[in-house]
Amino acid sequence: MSDSWIILGATSSMAKAFARAVSDRGERVFLAGRDMADLEAMASDCLFRGAAVAEAVKFDARDSAGFGAIVERVRKEDGLINVAVFVGSMPPQDAIDTDPTLIQGVVTDSHTGPATFLQMIAPEIEARGGGTVVGVGSVAGDRGRIGNYVYGSAKAGFHTYLSGLRNRLTRSGGHVVTVKPGFVDTAMTWDIEGMFLVAPPENVARDILRAVEKKTDVLYTPFFWRIIMGIIKTIPERIFKKMSV
């Protein structure tokens, strides 16, 4: 019996790569996002690849009134329910410095919106005795840096939320994987200066699936970002506050 994957933010490059990968395994995929034309095209591709079910569903992290319809739709399917969260937004920090009202959207997209949805689906995951949540955060959430500290703070909050949800779901057989990607070739990172070691989305999707199979708690992808961030986190604050990283 195939299981279901709800993929939030399904039009991002990482999400598309992940959707293709789980479709190749014959899973059911529910592609959630705002661009319905893109999602419908993706659904057709997923069916061609072997997905048992592939549907486009409307999802906007800033409009929680629509979350319940997705939960009710997937509740009709047998098997385990899994969720992969690829939602987030990262305006340039200087744009936020000019217009602080942008902060609310960043926090909603990158933390509170997805967390609200996961709170709604969690009882169904528990009732079925298993299921996986993949929460895509960012290495930016490991330490506040001058170039993206608003986005980083939103992802840090999401990381903490995922840790608590993992503690909750493990009691009923579920699991939560916190994913902390470094630089990935997505629309979010295009045109940003100083990018290095940029990973293809397909490689990130492969790493995520391996983490799901191994029930990994926290995944840095590519792997070397664990080392990079380990070093960054150990820099004393008196030094770090003078650095531009």
C-alpha positions in Angstrom: 0.0 0.0 0.0 1.4 3.4 -0.9 1.5 6.3 1.6 0.6 9.9 1.1 3.0 12.9 0.9 1.7 16.4 1.4 4.3 18.7 -0.1 3.9 22.3 1.1 5.6 24.9 -1.1 5.6 22.4 -3.9 6.6 24.8 -6.7 10.1 25.3 -5.2 13.0 23.6 -6.9 13.8 21.4 -3.9 10.1 20.5 -3.5 9.8 19.5 -7.2 12.9 17.3 -7.0 11.5 15.7 -3.8 8.1 15.2 -5.5 9.7 13.5 -8.4 11.6 11.2 -6.1 8.6 10.0 -4.1 6.5 9.6 -7.3 9.2 7.3 -8.6 8.4 5.1 -5.6 4.7 5.0 -6.3 3.6 7.2 -3.4 0.5 9.4 -3.4 1.5 13.1 -3.7 -0.5 16.2 -2.8 1.2 19.2 -4.3 0.3 22.3 -2.2 1.1 25.8 -3.2 -0.3 29.0 -4.8 0.5 28.6 -8.5 -2.2 26.1 -9.5 -1.1 26.0 -13.2 2.4 25.0 -12.2 1.1 22.5 -9.6 -1.2 20.9 -12.2 1.7 20.4 -14.6 3.7 18.9 -11.8 0.8 16.5 -10.9 0.8 15.3 -14.5 4.5 14.7 -14.4 4.2 12.8 -11.1 1.5 10.5 -12.4 3.7 9.8 -15.5 6.5 8.9 -13.1 4.4 6.4 -11.2 2.6 8.2 -8.4 -0.4 6.3 -7.2 -2.2 9.7 -6.8 -1.0 13.2 -7.8 -3.2 16.2 -7.0 -2.7 19.9 -6.9 -4.1 21.6 -3.9 -4.3 25.3 -2.9 -2.0 26.3 -0.1 -1.0 29.8 1.1 1.0 29.9 4.4 -0.5 33.3 5.1 -4.1 32.0 4.8 -4.7 29.3 7.4 -8.4 29.2 6.5 -7.5 26.9 3.6 -5.5 24.4 5.6 -8.5 22.4 6.8 -9.5 21.4 3.3 -6.1 19.8 2.6 -6.3 17.8 5.9 -9.8 16.6 5.0 -8.8 15.6 1.5 -5.8 13.5 2.6 -7.8 12.0 5.5 -9.8 10.1 2.9 -6.7 8.1 1.9 -5.5 4.9 3.5 -2.0 4.4 4.8 0.4 6.7 6.5 0.4 10.5 6.1 3.7 12.3 5.6 4.3 16.0 5.2 7.3 17.7 3.6 7.5 21.5 4.3 9.5 23.5 1.7 7.8 26.8 2.4 9.7 30.0 3.2 10.5 33.5 2.0 13.7 35.5 2.2 13.6 39.2 1.1 17.0 40.9 1.1 17.9 42.0 4.5 18.4 45.6 3.3 14.8 45.6 2.0 13.6 44.6 5.4 15.8 47.2 7.0 14.0 49.8 4.8 10.5 48.3 5.4 10.3 46.4 8.7 6.7 45.4 7.9 8.1 42.7 5.7 9.1 40.8 8.8 5.6 39.5 9.4 5.5 37.8 6.0 8.9 36.2 6.4 7.9 34.8 9.8 4.5 33.5 8.6 6.0 31.9 5.4 9.0 30.4 7.1 7.6 29.4 10.6 4.1 30.1 11.9 2.2 29.2 8.7 3.8 25.8 8.3 3.7 25.2 12.0 0.0 25.9 12.1 -0.6 23.4 9.3 1.5 20.7 11.1 -0.5 21.2 14.3 -3.6 20.5 12.4 -2.3 17.3 10.7 -0.5 16.0 13.7 -3.5 14.2 15.3 -4.1 12.3 12.1 -0.5 11.2 12.0 -0.8 10.0 15.6 -4.0 8.2 14.9 -2.4 6.2 12.1 0.5 5.1 14.3 3.3 6.5 12.1 4.3 9.0 9.4 7.1 11.4 8.8 7.3 15.2 8.8 10.2 16.7 6.9 10.7 20.3 7.9 13.1 22.2 5.7 14.8 25.0 7.7 18.1 26.5 6.9 21.7 26.8 8.2 20.7 30.5 8.5 18.8 29.5 11.6 21.9 28.3 13.5 23.2 31.8 14.2 22.0 35.3 13.6 24.1 36.8 10.8 24.1 40.3 9.5 23.1 39.4 6.0 19.8 37.5 6.8 19.1 37.6 10.5 15.3 38.1 10.1 15.0 35.0 7.9 17.4 33.2 10.1 15.4 34.0 13.2 12.2 32.6 11.5 14.0 29.4 10.6 15.5 29.1 14.1 12.0 29.3 15.5 10.9 26.6 13.1 13.8 24.4 14.1 12.7 24.6 17.7 9.1 23.9 16.8 10.2 20.8 14.8 12.2 19.6 17.8 9.1 19.7 20.0 6.9 18.1 17.4 9.5 15.3 17.0 9.3 14.7 20.8 5.5 14.5 20.5 5.1 12.3 17.4 7.8 9.8 18.4 5.4 8.6 21.1 3.0 7.3 18.5 5.5 6.0 16.0 5.9 9.1 13.9 9.1 10.9 13.2 10.3 14.5 12.3 13.4 15.2 10.2 14.7 18.8 10.5 16.6 19.6 7.3 19.2 22.4 7.3 20.3 23.0 3.7 23.2 25.3 2.8 23.2 27.0 -0.5 20.9 25.3 -3.0 20.2 26.2 -6.6 16.7 27.7 -6.1 14.9 30.9 -6.9 15.5 32.0 -3.3 19.3 32.1 -3.9 19.4 33.4 -7.4 21.2 36.8 -7.8 22.7 36.6 -4.3 26.4 37.6 -4.4 29.0 35.5 -2.6 27.3 32.1 -3.1 29.6 29.1 -3.0 29.3 25.3 -2.9 25.7 25.5 -4.4 24.0 22.1 -4.3 21.6 20.9 -7.0 18.0 20.4 -5.7 18.1 16.7 -6.8 21.0 16.0 -4.4 19.2 17.6 -1.5 16.0 15.5 -2.3 18.2 12.4 -2.3 19.7 13.3 1.0 16.3 14.0 2.5 14.9 10.6 1.5 17.9 8.9 3.0 17.3 10.8 6.2 13.6 9.7 6.2 14.6 6.1 5.8 17.2 6.3 8.6 14.9 8.3 10.9 17.6 11.0 11.1 16.7 13.8 13.5 18.7 16.7 12.0 20.1 16.7 8.5 22.6 19.1 7.2 22.8 19.0 3.4 25.2 18.9 1.8 26.9 17.1 4.7 29.8 19.6 5.0 27.5 22.3 6.3 27.4 20.6 9.6 31.2 21.3 9.9 30.9 24.8 8.6 28.1 25.7 11.0 29.8 24.0 13.8 32.8 26.3 13.3 30.6 29.4 13.0 28.6 28.6 16.1 31.8 28.3 18.2 33.1 31.8 17.2 33.0 34.0 20.4 30.3 36.8 20.1 32.9 39.5 20.7 34.6 38.4 17.5 31.5 37.3 15.5 29.8 40.7 15.8 32.7 42.3 13.9 32.5 39.7 11.1 30.5 39.9 7.8 29.4 36.3 7.4 
